[in-house]
């Protein structure tokens, strides 16, 4: 089968185009020059750049040792497998495989059949129950298990499979197999990612960012050392940074004998951080010294001290007169937060027994810190559904992102306008109304939104203009009643860490965060909801035959009958904003499945476009009675650190 790179739909091998979304299954654009390149070609014929999916290979052949590199160079015409799917890349004048230690060789390969499911993916589907138990078993027991032996996987892949919960801190296994004495493990390629030690030596890094990295490294030690993988953190070349400036490891290394000790690791970190051009604050580095004391302190004792350091590092006064615009971080608020929320992660990683209690927290001033945008990513998709003859939904996305870099790091400024309209079912030319509304709103804000974030009144004015344009067409056509075209509307304006949302009708907007979960930002404009707001019991309200009839829409009536709901939000943690037509959110689909399909997409390691397509495919099976349209916006933020904090 061929798995579509756009919507993840499974197609027969004979297809040249995806039978679901129409994407090409034979060619893709070169990432360097944009020319069309066959998926089977590792290099672009126009510019010569590597055009295929790049992976890292870890391989060995115990029978040949490191001389295996020379043997492998000619095996299968420079490919790792008899099917010639994985082609070795050899740097000019160097062998394709370089010694990595312990008999392992490392190199780079290009997947020449990226649309085919990997061997490992097939095994996961067949042996899901056994593979799910790997984290609970000892490595020796796994290797001796008949099921493991049947799988035919190399031992090198085992630590990655056992610690899959640490992804993306550690790379995911893309494919793995054994063929006779040959062992092959393919990983996500990370050798091109920036090294932490090189960044520390070359750039000025704010203290709060240093504390964040230190905390992540200690957490990784806590996760890897019990499994004899501490060596992974002791090799500077192995510690990398992802796009969100989070710590990520290139590989997992088994511990030598004797294994690294925590005090050795702490001293190495202190030496590495102290070499930064700005010299890290003495208080931060001093936090590590108890780890090599006599006796050494427990690692858990350090986490509250890092949190304490962060609190004292932050400015005690707001950086703006409107303090309510900024999130507050206090040690009183300690609770579990997934990694990625800074400085929340620093405040919440210690075991309960080591957390600062309320009486201690009372002595620590609450700090107020504004947030800054790190990245803005979006995706949109629409489908007519299984039962509708045509698509009356229409969406629009317009974004502008500017990035600046200087000695103090990267600054991102962004504006985004996101709109989803659902042409009114049963009305004439619903598809015309939805497209007209999007076009009018985009034109309105193109002329009126430059630098300053629009006021709510401006947004209401824009919606009124969209309504008047469609209403005018209805009057010109002498349409009345159900003959009038109309549309629902949800829209979001994003400027840096501020978001303004508005809606008319029963399309919806949700916000998804790690800490707050799923939050519906809109209340459907329909008879049932109106009855609930007037005090009627929900069960009674929705027992009415007209419960789902719209109370507002864009176009059928004069603007004095349109009263959009508008909300302004401050983004205080990484989040998704999800706009959708009711074809997706009907039957509580979002409420019951957001943790599976939406929550993982907060991570930058997840492809937003692919994730949205997966949700749409599921919604089409579950709610295929209507058109489906969704727009996803991912905002990554972190505290804005004053440059003069030193």
Residue pairs with C-beta under 8 A, 6 or more apart in sequence:
1 10
1 11
1 12
1 13
1 116
1 117
2 10
2 11
2 12
2 13
2 15
2 25
2 115
2 116
3 9
3 10
3 11
3 115
3 116
3 117
4 10
4 11
4 18
4 20
4 21
4 23
4 25
4 115
5 23
5 28
5 114
5 115
5 610
6 18
6 21
6 23
6 609
6 610
6 613
7 18
7 20
7 21
7 23
7 381
7 610
7 613
7 614
7 616
7 617
8 610
8 613
8 614
8 617
9 18
9 19
9 20
9 21
9 617
11 18
11 19
11 20
11 25
15 25
16 24
16 25
16 26
17 23
17 24
17 25
18 24
18 25
20 617
21 613
25 39
25 115
26 38
26 39
27 36
27 37
27 38
27 39
28 36
28 37
28 39
28 51
29 35
29 36
29 37
30 36
30 37
30 44
30 46
30 47
30 49
30 51
31 49
31 51
32 44
32 47
32 49
32 51
33 44
33 46
33 47
33 49
35 44
35 45
35 46
35 47
37 43
37 44
37 45
37 51
37 52
39 52
39 112
39 113
39 114
39 115
40 112
40 113
41 51
41 52
41 112
42 50
42 51
42 52
42 87
42 89
42 110
42 112
43 49
43 50
43 51
43 52
44 50
44 51
50 89
50 110
52 87
52 110
52 111
52 112
52 114
53 110
53 111
53 114
54 89
54 108
54 109
54 110
54 189
55 86
55 108
55 109
55 110
55 111
55 174
55 186
55 187
55 188
55 189
56 106
56 107
56 108
56 109
56 171
56 186
56 187
56 188
56 189
56 190
56 191
56 250
56 251
57 80
57 86
57 88
57 97
57 106
57 107
57 108
57 109
57 184
57 185
57 186
57 187
58 100
58 104
58 105
58 106
58 156
58 184
58 185
58 186
58 187
58 251
59 68
59 72
59 80
59 97
59 104
59 105
59 107
59 182
59 183
59 184
59 185
60 68
60 103
60 104
60 105
60 156
60 183
61 68
61 71
61 72
61 181
61 182
61 183
62 103
62 181
62 183
63 181
64 71
64 181
65 103
66 99
66 103
66 105
68 97
68 105
69 95
69 96
69 97
69 98
69 99
69 105
70 95
72 80
72 88
72 96
72 97
72 105
73 88
73 90
73 95
73 96
73 97
76 82
76 84
77 84
78 87
78 88
78 90
78 96
79 85
79 86
79 87
79 88
79 112
80 86
80 87
80 88
80 109
80 184
81 177
81 179
81 184
82 179
83 113
84 112
85 111
85 112
85 113
85 116
86 109
86 110
86 111
86 112
86 175
86 184
86 186
87 109
87 110
87 112
88 96
88 97
88 107
88 108
88 109
89 96
89 107
89 108
89 109
89 110
90 96
90 107
96 107
96 108
97 105
97 106
97 107
98 105
98 106
98 107
99 105
99 106
100 106
100 251
101 253
102 254
104 156
106 251
108 189
108 191
109 186
111 174
118 174
118 175
118 186
119 175
119 176
119 177
120 153
120 173
120 174
120 175
120 176
120 177
121 175
123 131
123 151
123 153
124 131
127 147
127 151
130 145
130 147
130 148
131 161
134 142
134 158
134 161
134 162
135 162
135 163
135 164
135 165
137 145
137 162
139 158
139 159
139 162
142 148
142 158
142 162
143 149
143 155
143 158
152 177
152 178
153 161
153 176
153 177
153 178
154 176
154 177
154 178
154 183
154 184
154 185
155 183
156 176
156 183
156 185
157 173
157 176
157 185
159 227
159 229
159 252
159 254
160 170
160 171
160 172
160 173
160 185
160 187
160 252
161 173
162 227
163 170
163 223
163 224
163 227
163 229
163 252
164 172
166 220
166 223
166 224
167 605
168 242
168 248
168 603
168 605
169 216
169 220
169 246
169 247
169 248
169 249
170 232
170 248
170 249
170 252
171 187
171 188
171 190
171 248
171 249
171 250
171 251
172 187
172 188
173 185
173 186
173 187
174 186
174 187
174 188
175 184
175 185
175 186
176 184
176 185
176 186
177 184
178 184
187 251
190 240
190 248
190 249
190 250
191 250
193 240
193 241
193 242
193 248
193 250
194 240
194 241
195 236
195 237
195 239
195 240
195 241
196 213
196 236
196 239
196 240
196 241
196 247
196 272
197 236
197 239
197 272
199 205
199 241
200 272
200 273
200 275
200 276
201 275
201 276
201 277
202 277
203 277
203 407
203 409
204 276
204 277
204 278
204 407
204 408
204 409
205 276
205 278
205 409
206 408
206 409
206 641
206 643
206 645
207 280
207 281
207 284
207 313
207 641
207 645
207 646
208 310
208 313
208 314
208 342
208 343
208 639
208 641
208 645
209 245
209 409
209 641
210 273
210 276
210 280
210 284
211 284
211 306
211 309
211 310
211 313
211 343
211 346
212 342
212 343
212 345
212 346
213 247
214 269
214 273
214 284
214 287
214 288
214 306
215 303
215 306
215 345
215 346
215 349
216 246
216 247
216 339
216 345
217 233
217 239
217 247
217 269
218 299
218 302
218 303
218 306
219 339
219 349
220 232
220 233
220 247
220 249
221 230
221 233
221 262
221 265
221 299
222 299
224 230
224 232
224 233
224 252
225 259
225 262
228 254
228 255
228 259
229 252
229 253
229 254
229 255
230 255
230 259
230 260
230 265
231 253
231 254
231 255
231 256
231 259
231 260
232 238
232 249
232 251
232 252
232 253
233 239
233 249
233 260
233 265
234 260
234 264
234 265
234 268
235 253
236 272
237 250
238 249
238 250
238 251
238 253
239 247
239 249
239 250
240 247
240 248
240 249
240 250
241 247
241 248
242 248
242 604
242 605
243 375
243 604
244 340
244 374
244 375
244 604
244 636
245 374
246 339
246 340
262 291
262 296
262 299
263 291
263 292
263 296
264 292
266 288
266 289
266 291
266 292
267 288
267 292
269 288
270 285
270 288
270 289
273 280
273 284
273 285
274 280
274 285
278 646
281 313
281 646
283 309
283 312
284 309
287 302
287 305
287 306
287 309
288 302
290 296
290 297
290 301
290 302
291 297
291 299
291 302
300 350
300 351
300 353
300 354
301 354
303 346
303 349
303 350
303 354
304 350
304 354
304 355
304 356
306 346
307 331
307 334
307 343
307 346
307 347
307 350
307 356
308 331
308 356
308 364
310 329
310 343
310 346
310 347
311 329
311 330
311 331
311 364
311 365
311 367
312 364
313 645
314 329
314 343
314 367
314 368
314 369
314 639
315 367
315 368
315 369
315 642
315 645
316 365
316 367
317 368
318 326
318 368
319 326
319 368
319 369
319 370
319 640
319 642
320 326
320 370
323 368
325 370
325 570
326 368
326 369
326 370
326 371
326 570
327 368
327 369
327 371
327 570
327 572
327 573
328 366
328 367
328 368
329 343
329 344
329 347
329 366
329 367
329 369
329 639
330 361
330 364
330 366
330 367
331 347
331 356
331 360
331 361
331 364
332 358
332 361
332 362
332 366
333 347
334 347
334 348
334 355
334 356
335 348
336 348
337 344
337 345
337 348
337 514
337 515
338 514
338 515
339 345
340 514
340 574
340 602
340 603
341 514
341 515
341 573
341 574
342 638
342 639
343 639
344 515
344 573
356 364
369 639
369 640
369 641
370 497
370 639
370 640
371 497
371 570
371 571
371 572
371 637
371 638
371 639
371 640
372 411
372 412
372 496
372 497
372 637
372 638
372 639
372 640
373 412
373 413
373 414
373 496
373 497
373 571
373 635
373 636
373 637
374 410
374 412
374 636
374 637
374 638
375 412
375 604
375 634
375 635
375 636
376 399
376 401
376 412
376 414
376 416
376 494
376 633
376 634
376 635
376 636
377 604
377 608
377 633
377 634
377 636
378 397
378 399
378 416
378 418
378 608
378 631
378 632
378 633
378 634
379 608
379 609
379 611
379 612
379 631
379 632
380 395
380 397
380 418
380 612
380 629
380 630
380 631
380 632
381 609
381 612
381 613
381 616
381 629
381 630
382 391
382 393
382 394
382 395
382 627
382 628
382 629
382 630
383 391
383 616
383 620
383 627
383 628
383 629
384 390
384 391
384 627
385 391
385 583
385 620
385 623
385 624
385 625
385 626
385 627
385 628
386 620
386 624
386 625
387 624
387 625
387 626
388 626
388 627
390 431
391 431
391 627
392 422
392 423
392 424
392 425
392 430
392 431
392 434
392 487
392 627
393 420
393 421
393 422
393 423
393 431
393 434
393 581
393 583
393 627
393 628
393 629
394 420
394 421
394 423
394 431
394 434
394 435
394 437
394 438
394 487
394 629
395 418
395 419
395 420
395 421
395 438
395 579
395 629
395 631
396 417
396 418
396 419
396 438
396 439
396 441
396 442
397 416
397 417
397 418
397 419
397 631
398 416
398 417
398 442
398 446
399 414
399 415
399 416
399 417
400 414
400 415
400 416
401 412
401 413
401 414
402 412
402 413
402 414
403 410
403 411
403 412
404 410
404 411
404 412
404 413
405 411
408 643
412 496
413 496
414 494
414 495
414 496
415 449
415 493
415 494
415 495
416 492
416 493
416 494
416 495
416 633
417 441
417 442
417 445
417 449
417 491
417 492
417 493
417 494
418 491
418 492
418 493
418 494
418 577
418 579
418 631
418 633
419 437
419 438
419 441
419 442
419 489
419 490
419 491
419 579
419 631
420 489
420 490
420 491
420 507
420 579
420 580
420 581
420 629
420 630
420 631
421 433
421 434
421 435
421 437
421 438
421 487
421 488
421 489
421 507
421 554
421 581
422 430
422 434
422 487
422 488
422 505
422 506
422 507
422 581
422 582
422 583
422 627
422 629
423 429
423 430
423 431
423 432
423 433
423 434
423 485
423 486
423 487
424 430
424 433
424 485
424 486
424 487
424 488
424 550
424 553
424 555
424 556
425 626
426 482
427 433
427 482
427 483
427 484
427 485
427 486
427 556
428 479
428 483
428 484
428 485
429 485
430 485
430 486
430 487
432 473
432 485
433 470
433 485
433 486
433 487
433 554
433 555
434 487
436 466
436 469
436 470
436 473
436 487
437 466
437 469
437 470
437 487
437 489
437 554
437 555
440 462
440 465
440 466
440 469
441 462
441 463
441 466
441 491
444 461
444 462
444 465
444 466
445 454
445 462
445 493
448 454
448 458
448 462
449 493
453 493
453 495
453 498
453 500
454 493
454 500
456 500
456 566
456 568
459 491
459 493
459 500
459 502
459 564
459 566
460 502
460 564
460 566
463 489
463 502
463 504
463 554
463 562
463 564
464 559
464 562
466 489
466 554
467 554
467 555
467 558
467 559
467 562
468 558
468 559
470 485
470 486
470 487
470 554
470 555
471 555
471 556
471 557
471 558
471 559
473 485
473 555
474 484
474 485
474 555
474 556
479 485
484 555
484 556
485 555
485 556
486 553
486 554
486 555
486 556
487 505
487 553
487 554
487 555
488 503
488 504
488 505
488 506
488 507
488 550
488 553
488 554
488 581
488 582
489 502
489 503
489 504
489 505
489 507
489 554
489 564
490 501
490 502
490 503
490 505
490 507
490 508
490 509
490 522
490 579
490 580
491 501
491 502
491 503
491 579
492 499
492 500
492 501
492 509
492 577
492 579
492 633
493 499
493 500
493 501
494 577
494 633
494 635
497 570
497 571
497 572
497 635
497 637
498 568
498 569
498 570
498 571
499 568
499 569
499 570
499 571
499 577
499 635
500 566
500 567
500 568
500 569
501 509
501 521
501 522
501 566
501 567
501 569
501 577
502 564
502 565
502 566
502 567
503 509
503 522
503 525
503 564
503 565
504 525
504 552
504 553
504 554
504 562
504 564
504 565
505 524
505 525
505 550
505 552
505 553
505 554
506 524
506 525
506 526
506 548
506 550
506 582
507 522
507 579
507 580
507 581
507 582
507 585
508 520
508 521
508 522
508 524
508 579
508 580
508 582
508 585
508 590
509 520
509 521
509 522
509 577
509 578
509 579
509 580
510 518
510 519
510 520
510 521
510 576
510 577
510 578
510 580
510 590
510 594
510 598
511 518
511 519
511 521
511 569
511 575
511 576
511 577
511 578
512 518
512 519
512 575
512 576
512 578
512 594
512 598
512 599
512 602
513 519
513 573
513 574
513 575
513 576
513 602
514 573
514 574
514 599
514 602
515 573
517 594
517 599
518 590
518 591
518 594
518 598
521 567
521 569
522 565
523 529
523 533
523 565
525 550
525 551
525 552
525 553
525 565
526 547
526 548
526 549
526 550
526 551
527 544
527 546
527 547
527 548
527 549
527 551
528 538
528 541
528 542
528 544
528 547
528 548
529 541
530 551
531 540
531 541
531 544
531 547
532 538
532 541
541 547
552 561
552 562
552 563
552 564
553 562
554 562
571 635
571 637
572 637
573 637
574 602
574 634
574 635
574 636
574 637
575 602
575 634
575 635
576 598
576 601
576 602
576 632
576 633
576 634
576 635
577 632
577 633
577 635
578 590
578 598
578 630
578 631
578 632
578 633
579 630
579 631
579 633
580 590
580 628
580 629
580 630
580 631
581 626
581 627
581 628
581 629
581 630
582 626
583 619
583 623
583 625
583 626
583 627
583 628
583 629
584 590
584 615
584 616
584 619
584 623
584 628
584 629
584 630
586 623
586 625
586 626
587 622
587 623
589 618
589 619
589 622
589 623
590 598
593 615
593 618
597 611
597 614
597 615
597 618
598 611
598 615
600 606
600 611
601 608
601 611
601 612
601 632
601 634
602 634
604 634
604 636
608 632
608 634
611 632
612 630
612 632
615 630
616 628
616 630
619 628
619 630
620 628
